[in-house]
Amino acid sequence: MDTDKNNAAAYWKANVRLILGSLFVWALVSYGFAIILRPMLAGINVGGADLGFWFAQQGAIITFIAIIFHYAWRMNKLDKEFGVEE
């Protein structure tokens, strides 16, 4: 019984850590690169627009999709590691 609680706590800790990492990347790309750091990225051109604008338009969407796939892949690995896979 005590081992089950330790496994559940470790699983939840790994899950929360993955979520916080994903949220950090999301905030960095959507707020950091697209809003806060946009003036610093203005001189770099990507596809005819500055890099800050690119992050606000396409880069953020691509990053969000990458976060979703990374989260699903890591959760599948965590599920197998802790024996709770489907």
C-alpha positions in Angstrom: 0.0 0.0 0.0 2.8 2.4 0.9 4.6 1.6 -2.4 1.4 2.4 -4.3 1.3 5.9 -2.7 5.0 6.5 -3.5 4.5 5.4 -7.1 1.4 7.7 -7.4 3.3 10.6 -5.9 6.2 10.1 -8.2 3.9 9.8 -11.2 2.0 13.0 -10.3 5.3 14.8 -9.6 6.6 13.8 -13.1 3.3 14.8 -14.7 3.2 18.2 -13.0 6.9 18.8 -14.0 6.0 18.1 -17.6 3.0 20.4 -17.5 5.1 23.2 -16.0 7.8 22.8 -18.6 5.2 22.9 -21.4 3.6 26.0 -19.9 7.1 27.7 -19.6 7.8 27.0 -23.3 4.3 28.3 -24.2 4.8 31.5 -22.2 8.3 32.0 -23.6 7.2 31.8 -27.2 3.8 33.5 -27.0 4.6 36.3 -24.6 8.4 36.4 -24.6 9.3 36.2 -28.3 6.1 37.6 -29.7 5.4 40.5 -27.3 8.2 41.3 -24.9 11.3 40.6 -27.0 9.7 41.7 -30.3 11.7 45.0 -30.5 14.9 43.0 -30.2 13.8 40.6 -32.9 12.7 43.3 -35.3 15.9 43.3 -37.4 15.8 39.6 -38.2 13.6 38.8 -41.3 11.8 35.5 -41.8 9.6 35.2 -44.8 9.4 39.0 -45.4 8.4 39.8 -41.8 10.4 40.4 -38.7 11.0 37.5 -36.4 8.8 38.8 -33.5 5.9 39.1 -35.9 6.6 35.6 -37.3 6.5 34.2 -33.7 3.3 36.0 -33.0 1.6 34.6 -36.2 3.1 31.2 -37.3 5.8 30.4 -34.8 3.5 30.3 -31.8 1.1 27.9 -33.6 3.9 25.6 -34.7 5.3 25.6 -31.2 1.9 24.8 -29.7 1.5 21.9 -32.0 5.0 20.7 -31.1 4.1 21.0 -27.4 1.0 18.9 -27.8 2.9 16.1 -29.6 5.8 16.3 -27.1 3.3 16.1 -24.1 1.5 13.1 -25.6 4.8 11.3 -26.3 6.2 12.0 -22.8 3.0 11.0 -21.1 2.9 7.7 -22.9 6.5 7.1 -21.7 5.5 8.0 -18.1 2.5 5.8 -18.3 4.6 2.8 -19.4 7.3 3.6 -16.8 4.7 3.6 -13.9 2.6 0.8 -15.3 -0.6 2.8 -15.9 -0.7 2.5 -19.7 -3.9 1.6 -21.6 
